[in-house]
Amino acid sequence: MQVDLDHIFKVAKEAAERSQCRYNVSCVLVDKRGDVVSIGINHWSSNRPKMGRRTVHAELDAIRGIKKMKESNLYAFIYRCGAGGATRNINCCDACKSLLRAYGIEKIFYMTENEEWVRA
């Protein structure tokens, strides 16, 4: 994997800061060459349910434009920006992990509070 992790961190942080949800989360999908393929952030659904608002997870937002492939060779980087821009630990929920795997994305990383990428 030829990925510039500093670049991914910068892209993920800038994306997460655009989220207007309580938890500012981004998901950056990267190919084997290190090129960013798609970026997603968590956001409120435009579909208004009768009881409260629904959040679209960053992982779902990131794969919305990706075609399903048997072996996608993509990597997912999940980032959560906390209060004041501080990095916070976050993991994929089980539904998002299943969704990423259904799209052939087996390698999922998240940023720790120490600003290190760790494989989920």
N, CA, C and O atoms as a DFTB+ gen file, in Angstrom:
480 C
 N C O
     1  1       0.860      -1.175       0.000
     2  2       0.000       0.000       0.000
     3  2       0.903       1.233       0.000
     4  3       1.722       1.413       0.901
     5  1       0.748       2.060      -0.996
     6  2       1.526       3.291      -1.135
     7  2       0.671       4.493      -0.761
     8  3       0.361       5.324      -1.615
     9  1       0.290       4.591       0.498
    10  2      -0.624       5.640       0.938
    11  2       0.128       6.656       1.785
    12  3       0.846       6.292       2.716
    13  1      -0.042       7.933       1.455
    14  2       0.531       9.018       2.249
    15  2      -0.434       9.285       3.405
    16  3      -1.432       9.985       3.237
    17  1      -0.132       8.727       4.572
    18  2      -1.046       8.812       5.708
    19  2      -1.242      10.242       6.200
    20  3      -2.311      10.575       6.712
    21  1      -0.240      11.079       6.056
    22  2      -0.400      12.487       6.438
    23  2      -1.430      13.175       5.540
    24  3      -2.250      13.968       6.004
    25  1      -1.370      12.858       4.260
    26  2      -2.343      13.430       3.317
    27  2      -3.756      12.940       3.638
    28  3      -4.706      13.723       3.626
    29  1      -3.889      11.642       3.924
    30  2      -5.200      11.071       4.261
    31  2      -5.731      11.733       5.522
    32  3      -6.919      12.045       5.600
    33  1      -4.865      11.954       6.519
    34  2      -5.268      12.612       7.758
    35  2      -5.812      14.008       7.456
    36  3      -6.862      14.387       7.976
    37  1      -5.118      14.766       6.632
    38  2      -5.544      16.120       6.295
    39  2      -6.892      16.110       5.572
    40  3      -7.779      16.899       5.898
    41  1      -7.045      15.224       4.601
    42  2      -8.302      15.116       3.852
    43  2      -9.437      14.709       4.788
    44  3     -10.523      15.287       4.737
    45  1      -9.187      13.715       5.643
    46  2     -10.224      13.218       6.562
    47  2     -10.631      14.289       7.565
    48  3     -11.816      14.449       7.856
    49  1      -9.662      15.016       8.091
    50  2      -9.960      16.054       9.074
    51  2     -10.779      17.184       8.453
    52  3     -11.762      17.639       9.039
    53  1     -10.372      17.637       7.265
    54  2     -11.110      18.705       6.580
    55  2     -12.540      18.271       6.258
    56  3     -13.476      19.063       6.371
    57  1     -12.699      17.016       5.860
    58  2     -14.038      16.509       5.551
    59  2     -14.897      16.443       6.808
    60  3     -16.052      16.868       6.793
    61  1     -14.341      15.911       7.899
    62  2     -15.103      15.770       9.145
    63  2     -15.567      17.122       9.664
    64  3     -16.653      17.233      10.233
    65  1     -14.759      18.138       9.472
    66  2     -15.123      19.465       9.957
    67  2     -16.324      20.047       9.217
    68  3     -16.929      21.009       9.691
    69  1     -16.679      19.480       8.066
    70  2     -17.864      19.944       7.320
    71  2     -19.166      19.337       7.849
    72  3     -20.251      19.821       7.530
    73  1     -19.058      18.286       8.651
    74  2     -20.246      17.627       9.188
    75  2     -20.951      18.543      10.186
    76  3     -20.304      19.256      10.954
    77  1     -22.277      18.515      10.165
    78  2     -23.054      19.321      11.096
    79  2     -23.733      18.466      12.161
    80  3     -24.575      18.956      12.913
    81  1     -23.369      17.198      12.221
    82  2     -23.936      16.291      13.219
    83  2     -23.208      16.452      14.549
    84  3     -22.192      17.140      14.643
    85  1     -23.753      15.801      15.572
    86  2     -23.140      15.853      16.901
    87  2     -21.715      15.302      16.875
    88  3     -20.809      15.876      17.479
    89  1     -21.528      14.194      16.175
    90  2     -20.207      13.602      16.009
    91  2     -19.765      13.849      14.573
    92  3     -20.416      13.396      13.631
    93  1     -18.679      14.553      14.410
    94  2     -18.172      14.890      13.080
    95  2     -17.278      13.756      12.595
    96  3     -16.142      13.611      13.048
    97  1     -17.797      12.957      11.676
    98  2     -17.098      11.761      11.211
    99  2     -16.920      11.833       9.706
   100  3     -17.804      12.297       8.985
   101  1     -15.764      11.366       9.236
   102  2     -15.532      11.253       7.801
   103  2     -15.030       9.852       7.482
   104  3     -14.511       9.147       8.347
   105  1     -15.195       9.468       6.233
   106  2     -14.682       8.198       5.728
   107  2     -14.018       8.493       4.385
   108  3     -14.648       9.031       3.474
   109  1     -12.756       8.141       4.277
   110  2     -12.008       8.367       3.041
   111  2     -11.670       7.005       2.450
   112  3     -11.039       6.178       3.107
   113  1     -12.091       6.773       1.208
   114  2     -11.773       5.531       0.512
   115  2     -10.582       5.786      -0.400
   116  3     -10.572       6.733      -1.186
   117  1      -9.575       4.919      -0.279
   118  2      -8.310       5.094      -0.977
   119  2      -7.977       3.807      -1.722
   120  3      -8.200       2.711      -1.208
   121  1      -7.439       3.945      -2.945
   122  2      -7.042       2.744      -3.680
   123  2      -5.610       2.361      -3.341
   124  3      -4.952       3.037      -2.551
   125  1      -5.124       1.269      -3.943
   126  2      -3.796       0.746      -3.629
   127  2      -2.673       1.731      -3.936
   128  3      -1.626       1.705      -3.290
   129  1      -2.891       2.594      -4.915
   130  2      -1.863       3.575      -5.287
   131  2      -1.842       4.762      -4.330
   132  3      -0.939       5.596      -4.398
   133  1      -2.825       4.845      -3.446
   134  2      -2.890       5.945      -2.503
   135  2      -3.762       7.095      -2.964
   136  3      -3.807       8.143      -2.320
   137  1      -4.454       6.904      -4.077
   138  2      -5.344       7.944      -4.593
   139  2      -6.677       7.913      -3.859
   140  3      -7.244       6.845      -3.630
   141  1      -7.170       9.085      -3.495
   142  2      -8.479       9.182      -2.848
   143  2      -9.539       8.929      -3.912
   144  3      -9.583       9.607      -4.938
   145  1     -10.397       7.938      -3.651
   146  2     -11.443       7.553      -4.583
   147  2     -12.764       8.220      -4.222
   148  3     -13.515       8.644      -5.100
   149  1     -13.040       8.310      -2.925
   150  2     -14.305       8.886      -2.469
   151  2     -14.157       9.372      -1.026
   152  3     -13.379       8.826      -0.243
   153  1     -14.922      10.409      -0.701
   154  2     -14.935      10.957       0.652
   155  2     -16.385      11.074       1.095
   156  3     -17.243      11.527       0.337
   157  1     -16.650      10.663       2.322
   158  2     -17.996      10.794       2.866
   159  2     -17.968      11.393       4.262
   160  3     -16.996      11.236       4.999
   161  1     -19.041      12.080       4.614
   162  2     -19.187      12.608       5.970
   163  2     -20.555      12.197       6.494
   164  3     -21.479      11.948       5.720
   165  1     -20.675      12.128       7.823
   166  2     -22.002      11.857       8.363
   167  2     -22.824      13.142       8.277
   168  3     -22.320      14.242       8.503
   169  1     -24.085      12.972       7.950
   170  2     -24.973      14.125       7.787
   171  2     -26.417      13.693       8.020
   172  3     -26.727      12.503       8.073
   173  1     -27.279      14.676       8.156
   174  2     -28.699      14.388       8.372
   175  2     -29.338      13.970       7.058
   176  3     -29.062      14.545       6.005
   177  1     -30.193      12.965       7.135
   178  2     -30.940      12.516       5.960
   179  2     -31.917      13.591       5.539
   180  3     -32.483      14.292       6.378
   181  1     -32.115      13.720       4.249
   182  2     -33.088      14.699       3.752
   183  2     -34.511      14.152       3.881
   184  3     -35.481      14.898       3.741
   185  1     -34.633      12.860       4.144
   186  2     -35.935      12.226       4.340
   187  2     -36.377      12.483       5.781
   188  3     -35.751      11.983       6.716
   189  1     -37.427      13.243       5.966
   190  2     -37.895      13.626       7.309
   191  2     -38.854      12.574       7.879
   192  3     -40.010      12.503       7.462
   193  1     -38.379      11.756       8.830
   194  2     -39.283      10.806       9.476
   195  2     -40.169      11.522      10.491
   196  3     -39.916      12.675      10.842
   197  1     -41.185      10.847      10.949
   198  2     -42.104      11.435      11.923
   199  2     -41.441      11.632      13.286
   200  3     -41.802      12.548      14.025
   201  1     -40.486      10.789      13.617
   202  2     -39.869      10.856      14.940
   203  2     -38.370      11.108      14.805
   204  3     -37.597      10.165      14.640
   205  1     -37.965      12.342      14.872
   206  2     -36.544      12.684      14.881
   207  2     -35.874      12.637      13.519
   208  3     -36.485      12.271      12.515
   209  1     -34.611      13.014      13.511
   210  2     -33.829      13.008      12.289
   211  2     -32.965      11.757      12.241
   212  3     -32.592      11.202      13.274
   213  1     -32.663      11.333      11.058
   214  2     -31.807      10.171      10.876
   215  2     -30.458      10.611      10.348
   216  3     -30.369      11.516       9.517
   217  1     -29.405       9.965      10.837
   218  2     -28.052      10.286      10.413
   219  2     -27.612       9.311       9.329
   220  3     -27.765       8.099       9.476
   221  1     -27.075       9.837       8.258
   222  2     -26.437       9.024       7.228
   223  2     -24.973       8.904       7.645
   224  3     -24.282       9.913       7.789
   225  1     -24.504       7.678       7.836
   226  2     -23.130       7.468       8.287
   227  2     -22.137       7.800       7.180
   228  3     -22.446       7.688       5.994
   229  1     -20.947       8.209       7.587
   230  2     -19.901       8.621       6.642
   231  2     -19.514       7.483       5.690
   232  3     -19.215       7.727       4.521
   233  1     -19.521       6.251       6.186
   234  2     -19.157       5.114       5.346
   235  2     -20.141       4.952       4.194
   236  3     -19.741       4.731       3.051
   237  1     -21.424       5.062       4.503
   238  2     -22.460       4.961       3.468
   239  2     -22.329       6.114       2.479
   240  3     -22.462       5.924       1.270
   241  1     -22.069       7.298       2.996
   242  2     -21.903       8.465       2.139
   243  2     -20.711       8.279       1.202
   244  3     -20.768       8.690       0.043
   245  1     -19.637       7.665       1.689
   246  2     -18.431       7.479       0.876
   247  2     -18.625       6.455      -0.238
   248  3     -18.079       6.618      -1.328
   249  1     -19.397       5.403       0.026
   250  2     -19.531       4.359      -1.006
   251  2     -20.688       4.602      -1.968
   252  3     -20.900       3.807      -2.883
   253  1     -21.433       5.674      -1.781
   254  2     -22.595       5.902      -2.631
   255  2     -22.233       5.995      -4.112
   256  3     -23.057       5.662      -4.965
   257  1     -21.031       6.435      -4.430
   258  2     -20.631       6.555      -5.831
   259  2     -19.713       5.454      -6.317
   260  3     -19.268       5.477      -7.465
   261  1     -19.424       4.492      -5.459
   262  2     -18.515       3.409      -5.805
   263  2     -19.327       2.242      -6.360
   264  3     -20.328       1.834      -5.772
   265  1     -18.889       1.716      -7.491
   266  2     -19.551       0.532      -8.033
   267  2     -19.063      -0.698      -7.281
   268  3     -17.886      -0.804      -6.935
   269  1     -19.975      -1.617      -7.035
   270  2     -19.623      -2.850      -6.325
   271  2     -18.711      -3.696      -7.202
   272  3     -19.017      -3.970      -8.362
   273  1     -17.585      -4.102      -6.625
   274  2     -16.614      -4.923      -7.333
   275  2     -16.295      -6.145      -6.495
   276  3     -16.357      -6.102      -5.266
   277  1     -15.955      -7.231      -7.165
   278  2     -15.631      -8.442      -6.427
   279  2     -14.414      -8.218      -5.530
   280  3     -14.425      -8.598      -4.359
   281  1     -13.377      -7.610      -6.072
   282  2     -12.192      -7.271      -5.297
   283  2     -11.870      -5.814      -5.585
   284  3     -11.272      -5.495      -6.612
   285  1     -12.259      -4.950      -4.698
   286  2     -12.121      -3.524      -4.966
   287  2     -10.717      -2.989      -4.684
   288  3     -10.314      -1.976      -5.255
   289  1      -9.967      -3.667      -3.802
   290  2      -8.635      -3.190      -3.429
   291  2      -8.669      -1.769      -2.871
   292  3      -7.730      -0.999      -3.072
   293  1      -9.730      -1.427      -2.183
   294  2      -9.832      -0.117      -1.551
   295  2      -9.582      -0.248      -0.053
   296  3      -9.771      -1.312       0.537
   297  1      -9.156       0.849       0.540
   298  2      -8.962       0.934       1.977
   299  2      -9.882       2.023       2.504
   300  3     -10.079       3.040       1.838
   301  1     -10.446       1.827       3.684
   302  2     -11.318       2.830       4.291
   303  2     -10.610       3.414       5.513
   304  3     -10.098       2.683       6.361
   305  1     -10.593       4.745       5.584
   306  2     -10.017       5.449       6.721
   307  2     -11.123       6.249       7.388
   308  3     -11.706       7.142       6.773
   309  1     -11.417       5.930       8.656
   310  2     -12.498       6.557       9.398
   311  2     -11.883       7.544      10.387
   312  3     -10.929       7.220      11.096
   313  1     -12.435       8.734      10.423
   314  2     -11.891       9.789      11.281
   315  2     -13.031      10.473      12.010
   316  3     -14.083      10.726      11.424
   317  1     -12.826      10.777      13.298
   318  2     -13.817      11.519      14.074
   319  2     -13.159      12.739      14.692
   320  3     -12.153      12.637      15.393
   321  1     -13.741      13.880      14.422
   322  2     -13.246      15.142      14.952
   323  2     -14.108      15.507      16.156
   324  3     -15.331      15.588      16.043
   325  1     -13.480      15.726      17.298
   326  2     -14.210      16.071      18.508
   327  2     -14.270      17.567      18.730
   328  3     -13.989      18.351      17.824
   329  1     -14.633      17.956      19.922
   330  2     -14.753      19.371      20.280
   331  2     -13.415      20.076      20.098
   332  3     -12.370      19.558      20.490
   333  1     -13.459      21.239      19.510
   334  2     -12.250      22.021      19.299
   335  2     -11.314      21.429      18.268
   336  3     -10.147      21.816      18.202
   337  1     -11.804      20.490      17.455
   338  2     -10.977      19.890      16.412
   339  2     -10.104      18.741      16.877
   340  3      -9.327      18.203      16.088
   341  1     -10.214      18.351      18.149
   342  2      -9.396      17.253      18.668
   343  2      -9.839      15.928      18.060
   344  3     -11.027      15.706      17.825
   345  1      -8.872      15.053      17.810
   346  2      -9.172      13.733      17.273
   347  2      -9.765      12.860      18.373
   348  3      -9.289      12.878      19.507
   349  1     -10.791      12.105      18.044
   350  2     -11.435      11.201      18.995
   351  2     -11.458       9.798      18.404
   352  3     -11.583       9.637      17.190
   353  1     -11.337       8.780      19.256
   354  2     -11.432       7.400      18.791
   355  2     -12.818       7.124      18.227
   356  3     -13.825       7.590      18.760
   357  1     -12.851       6.371      17.157
   358  2     -14.129       5.929      16.593
   359  2     -13.904       4.617      15.854
   360  3     -12.832       4.386      15.295
   361  1     -14.901       3.777      15.855
   362  2     -14.889       2.536      15.093
   363  2     -16.121       2.490      14.216
   364  3     -17.100       3.194      14.461
   365  1     -16.067       1.664      13.201
   366  2     -17.254       1.432      12.369
   367  2     -18.293       0.691      13.188
   368  3     -17.959      -0.180      13.990
   369  1     -19.556       1.041      12.985
   370  2     -20.614       0.227      13.570
   371  2     -20.685      -1.071      12.759
   372  3     -20.141      -1.143      11.656
   373  1     -21.343      -2.079      13.293
   374  2     -21.420      -3.377      12.615
   375  2     -22.084      -3.267      11.244
   376  3     -21.673      -3.945      10.303
   377  1     -23.101      -2.426      11.125
   378  2     -23.796      -2.270       9.838
   379  2     -22.856      -1.685       8.785
   380  3     -22.846      -2.134       7.639
   381  1     -22.068      -0.684       9.177
   382  2     -21.136      -0.064       8.227
   383  2     -20.007      -1.017       7.854
   384  3     -19.579      -1.042       6.700
   385  1     -19.515      -1.810       8.821
   386  2     -18.485      -2.809       8.514
   387  2     -19.010      -3.798       7.486
   388  3     -18.315      -4.133       6.527
   389  1     -20.239      -4.265       7.688
   390  2     -20.844      -5.212       6.752
   391  2     -21.004      -4.589       5.370
   392  3     -20.756      -5.240       4.355
   393  1     -21.416      -3.339       5.338
   394  2     -21.602      -2.637       4.072
   395  2     -20.272      -2.472       3.342
   396  3     -20.197      -2.725       2.139
   397  1     -19.226      -2.052       4.047
   398  2     -17.917      -1.902       3.425
   399  2     -17.415      -3.239       2.890
   400  3     -16.872      -3.305       1.787
   401  1     -17.594      -4.301       3.668
   402  2     -17.153      -5.630       3.218
   403  2     -17.950      -6.110       2.006
   404  3     -17.409      -6.789       1.133
   405  1     -19.233      -5.756       1.955
   406  2     -20.052      -6.123       0.801
   407  2     -19.533      -5.463      -0.477
   408  3     -19.735      -5.984      -1.574
   409  1     -18.875      -4.334      -0.335
   410  2     -18.278      -3.641      -1.468
   411  2     -16.820      -4.019      -1.676
   412  3     -16.112      -3.374      -2.449
   413  1     -16.367      -5.068      -0.987
   414  2     -15.016      -5.567      -1.165
   415  2     -13.956      -4.801      -0.415
   416  3     -12.767      -4.958      -0.696
   417  1     -14.357      -3.970       0.538
   418  2     -13.401      -3.182       1.320
   419  2     -13.155      -3.910       2.632
   420  3     -13.963      -3.830       3.557
   421  1     -12.044      -4.616       2.705
   422  2     -11.725      -5.421       3.877
   423  2     -10.808      -4.702       4.854
   424  3     -10.804      -5.021       6.043
   425  1     -10.030      -3.737       4.372
   426  2      -9.065      -3.059       5.227
   427  2      -9.644      -1.731       5.684
   428  3      -9.773      -0.783       4.910
   429  1      -9.992      -1.692       6.969
   430  2     -10.622      -0.514       7.564
   431  2      -9.705      -0.002       8.670
   432  3      -9.288      -0.758       9.548
   433  1      -9.400       1.281       8.616
   434  2      -8.531       1.911       9.610
   435  2      -9.288       3.041      10.289
   436  3     -10.183       3.640       9.694
   437  1      -8.932       3.327      11.520
   438  2      -9.501       4.489      12.197
   439  2      -8.386       5.249      12.895
   440  3      -7.342       4.685      13.226
   441  1      -8.621       6.534      13.114
   442  2      -7.638       7.405      13.749
   443  2      -7.849       7.382      15.258
   444  3      -8.975       7.536      15.731
   445  1      -6.774       7.191      16.011
   446  2      -6.859       7.199      17.473
   447  2      -6.691       8.621      17.989
   448  3      -6.356       9.535      17.234
   449  1      -6.928       8.794      19.285
   450  2      -6.731      10.101      19.911
   451  2      -5.280      10.561      19.818
   452  3      -5.005      11.759      19.888
   453  1      -4.347       9.618      19.661
   454  2      -2.925       9.933      19.517
   455  2      -2.553      10.224      18.068
   456  3      -1.374      10.344      17.735
   457  1      -3.558      10.336      17.212
   458  2      -3.406      10.614      15.784
   459  2      -2.540       9.560      15.094
   460  3      -1.594       9.877      14.373
   461  1      -2.898       8.288      15.340
   462  2      -2.275       7.158      14.669
   463  2      -3.366       6.348      13.980
   464  3      -4.428       6.118      14.558
   465  1      -3.108       5.916      12.750
   466  2      -4.063       5.060      12.045
   467  2      -3.907       3.634      12.551
   468  3      -2.799       3.099      12.565
   469  1      -5.005       3.016      12.966
   470  2      -5.000       1.645      13.491
   471  2      -6.021       0.844      12.696
   472  3      -7.109       1.330      12.387
   473  1      -5.654      -0.388      12.373
   474  2      -6.587      -1.242      11.626
   475  2      -7.697      -1.734      12.551
   476  3      -7.438      -2.215      13.653
   477  1      -8.926      -1.604      12.085
   478  2     -10.098      -2.017      12.886
   479  2     -10.229      -3.519      12.899
   480  3     -11.150      -4.054      13.517
